[in-house]
Structure formats: structure tokens, C-alpha cells
Amino acid sequence: MEKKIYEEMPLAFEEVVSVGIRTTIMRFDIQEVDGHYECSEVLLDHKEPHLDRAYLKKVAIDYVNQKTDERILCGFVWNGINVWLSDENQRNFSEAQRVAMITNGQSLPMTFKLGEDAEGNPVYHEFTSVEELTGFYLSAVAYINQCLNEGWQEKDSIDMTSFGFE
């Protein structure tokens, strides 16, 4: 997946032949930004027997899944801190919140590396109360659910007519 910029509105699906080599490009998220167009592009695998509707729909769904995963991983902001929501961190936050609830806060304080600042320095936060940790955890869960719901809506609205299919 590669981001591209065009002066004119690009086609969503295009076959290009250069030096006798055929390449098929599929474009997503075509948006006008400050007088030009930005989009993401995928070069399609010509090892496939043919570029049929099912194959192109799978490419589109894989693109949305990748974009959703990226938003979950690095898009969550809590109290002004960009929080890295890797699978491991999600499990750690869940377990910490569960243990804090079970122990009625006796497992606190707990310190987590939440992410990094703009210069790449680690950003840590010490949770000192069950309420604070639970609020953080529930905010993260809500953010993940929002990203997943938006991804599902985007996949449900994929318009195959822009790729030449009815």
C-alpha cells in the first residue's frame, strides 16, 4: 500500500502498460486536499487467473482491515498521550484493570509505558486508583470498538461499480 498524490482525479481502477509490462492499480480513499488528490494504491497480483469481482473485493476488504488495524494501533489519545494499543498492550491493560478490580486497588500503583513522544522518548503513566485505571481501560475499549465499527461500515459500503462491476 502506497500513498500517492495526483493533480487530477485519478481512476479507482486502472491498467497501465509500460515497456510491455501490464500493471493493474487499485486506488482507495481518493480525497481532494488543497487542490490536489491523495489516495492509497495497491498494485494487484497478476498471478491471479483473472481479476474478478471476488478477488478485487478481497483486496478492498484487506485494505480496510489494514487501515483499521493501523488506527487502533496508533490513533488512541488519552489525556493528551498517544497510546500504543498493540495486542500485547491491550492484553496487559485488560489484565491490570481486572487485577486492580479483584484486589480492590491493592495492586496499585502500576506504571505503564503508554507510547512515545514526538522525539521518540518513552511516555510513562502511573495509575494510582482503580477509577483512573478503569476509566483509561474503558476509553481504550470504546476507541477500539469505534474503529472496528467504522471499519465494518466502510467494508459494507465498498462500491464495486467504481472498479467496473455491477
matplotlib code that plots the C-alpha trace (Angstrom):
import matplotlib.pyplot as plt

x = [0.0, 1.4, 0.2, 0.1, -0.7, -2.3, -3.1, -6.2, -8.8, -7.3, -9.3, -10.2, -9.1, -6.5, -4.5, -1.1, 1.2, 4.8, 7.7, 5.4, 4.6, 1.0, 0.2, -3.2, -3.6, -6.4, -6.9, -8.7, -9.6, -9.4, -9.7, -9.3, -6.8, -5.7, -6.3, -4.8, -5.9, -4.5, -5.1, -3.7, -2.7, -2.3, -0.6, -2.6, -1.1, -1.2, -0.5, -4.3, -6.0, -8.2, -9.1, -12.7, -15.1, -14.4, -10.6, -11.0, -13.5, -11.0, -8.2, -10.6, -11.5, -7.9, -7.1, -9.9, -8.7, -5.1, -6.3, -8.5, -5.6, -3.3, -5.9, -6.3, -2.6, -1.5, -4.6, -5.8, -5.1, -5.8, -5.2, -3.1, -0.9, -0.7, -1.2, 0.2, -2.6, -0.6, -2.3, 0.2, -0.6, -4.3, -4.0, -1.7, -4.2, -7.1, -5.3, -4.1, -7.7, -9.0, -6.4, -7.0, -10.7, -10.2, -7.7, -9.8, -6.9, -4.2, -2.3, -1.9, 0.1, 1.0, 3.1, 2.8, 4.7, 1.8, 3.8, 6.4, 6.6, 7.4, 11.1, 10.8, 11.2, 9.0, 5.9, 5.0, 2.0, 1.4, -2.1, -2.8, -6.6, -9.0, -11.2, -8.4, -7.2, -10.8, -11.5, -8.4, -9.2, -12.8, -11.7, -9.3, -12.1, -14.5, -11.9, -11.2, -14.9, -15.4, -12.5, -14.0, -17.5, -16.2, -14.2, -17.3, -19.3, -16.6, -16.4, -20.2, -20.2, -17.5, -18.8, -17.6, -19.1, -16.1, -14.0, -16.1, -18.5, -22.3]
y = [0.0, 3.3, 6.9, 8.9, 12.5, 13.5, 16.9, 15.5, 13.0, 9.5, 6.5, 4.0, 1.1, 1.4, -0.9, 0.5, -0.9, 0.2, -1.4, -4.3, -5.0, -4.8, -3.5, -3.1, -0.4, -0.2, 3.1, 3.7, 6.8, 9.2, 12.6, 16.2, 18.1, 21.7, 21.5, 18.0, 14.4, 12.0, 8.3, 4.9, 2.5, -1.2, -3.0, -6.1, -9.5, -10.7, -14.3, -14.5, -16.2, -13.2, -10.0, -10.9, -9.3, -11.6, -11.0, -7.2, -7.2, -9.2, -6.6, -3.8, -5.6, -6.3, -2.6, -1.6, -4.2, -2.9, 0.7, -0.2, -2.1, 0.9, 3.3, 1.0, 0.6, 4.3, 6.5, 6.4, 9.5, 9.5, 12.7, 14.1, 11.0, 8.9, 5.4, 2.4, -0.2, -3.3, -6.6, -7.2, -3.8, -4.4, -7.7, -6.0, -3.1, -5.6, -7.8, -4.8, -3.5, -6.9, -7.4, -3.9, -4.6, -8.0, -6.6, -3.5, -1.4, -3.1, -4.0, -0.2, 1.8, 0.4, 2.1, 1.5, 2.8, 4.2, 5.3, 7.7, 11.5, 13.3, 12.8, 9.1, 9.3, 6.9, 8.3, 6.5, 6.9, 5.7, 4.6, 5.2, 4.4, 1.8, 4.6, 6.1, 2.7, 1.7, 5.0, 4.6, 1.0, 1.7, 4.6, 2.3, -0.3, 2.3, 3.6, 0.1, -0.6, 2.7, 1.8, -1.7, -0.3, 2.3, -0.4, -2.6, 0.3, 1.0, -2.6, -2.8, 0.3, -0.8, 0.2, -2.3, -0.2, 2.1, -0.9, -1.7, -4.3, -4.0]
z = [0.0, -1.0, -0.7, -3.9, -4.9, -8.2, -9.7, -11.4, -10.1, -10.6, -11.6, -8.9, -11.1, -13.9, -16.1, -17.1, -19.7, -19.6, -21.5, -22.3, -18.6, -17.6, -14.1, -12.6, -9.9, -7.5, -5.6, -2.3, -0.2, -3.1, -1.4, -2.7, -0.4, -1.2, -4.9, -5.5, -4.9, -2.4, -2.3, -1.4, -4.1, -4.4, -7.2, -8.0, -8.2, -11.8, -10.8, -10.1, -13.1, -13.6, -11.7, -10.9, -8.5, -5.6, -5.8, -6.0, -3.2, -1.1, -1.9, -0.9, 2.4, 3.2, 2.7, 5.1, 7.6, 7.4, 7.8, 10.8, 12.5, 12.0, 13.5, 16.5, 17.0, 16.9, 16.9, 20.5, 22.6, 26.3, 28.4, 25.6, 25.4, 22.2, 23.4, 21.6, 21.5, 20.3, 21.0, 23.9, 25.4, 25.1, 27.0, 29.6, 30.2, 30.4, 32.9, 35.0, 35.2, 36.1, 38.9, 40.2, 40.5, 42.1, 44.7, 45.3, 44.3, 46.4, 43.2, 42.6, 41.8, 38.4, 35.8, 32.1, 29.1, 27.0, 24.0, 22.9, 22.4, 19.1, 19.8, 20.4, 24.2, 26.2, 27.9, 31.2, 33.3, 36.9, 37.7, 41.3, 41.6, 40.3, 39.0, 36.9, 35.5, 34.8, 33.0, 30.9, 30.1, 29.2, 27.0, 25.1, 24.7, 23.4, 20.9, 19.6, 19.2, 17.4, 15.0, 14.4, 13.8, 11.3, 9.5, 9.3, 7.9, 5.4, 4.2, 4.0, 1.7, -0.7, -4.1, -6.7, -9.5, -9.3, -10.2, -13.3, -11.7, -11.3]

ax = plt.figure().add_subplot(projection="3d")
ax.plot(x, y, z, "-o")
ax.set_aspect("equal")
plt.show()
